[in-house]
Amino acid sequence: TDPITAENWLDRPDVPARLAILGGGYIACEMARFYRAFGREVTIVEKSDRLLAHEIDPVSASIRACLEADGVR
C-alpha cells in the first residue's frame, strides 16, 4: 500500500493495526491521537529530544503527557 502522509491520512480507507509516525510536530501529534482513538498501536519517532520542539517546554511536556496517557509511545 501507499505510505500514509500528511496529505492523505484522513482519506485512506484502510486503518493500519500499528503505525510509526516520523516527526513530532502538530500534524504528527494529531495523527497519533486520531489513530490511537481507533485502538491502533502508535509510536512517534522524533529526532529532537521532545515533541513540538518549537513550543515552550511546558506546552511540549503537556502534549507528550496527554499522548502517553492515551497509549501513544
Buried (B, 14 or more C-beta within 10 A) or exposed (E): EEEBEEEEBEEEEEEBEEBEBEBBBBBBBBBBBBBBEEEBBBEBEBEEEEBBEEBEEEEBBEBBEEBEEEEBE
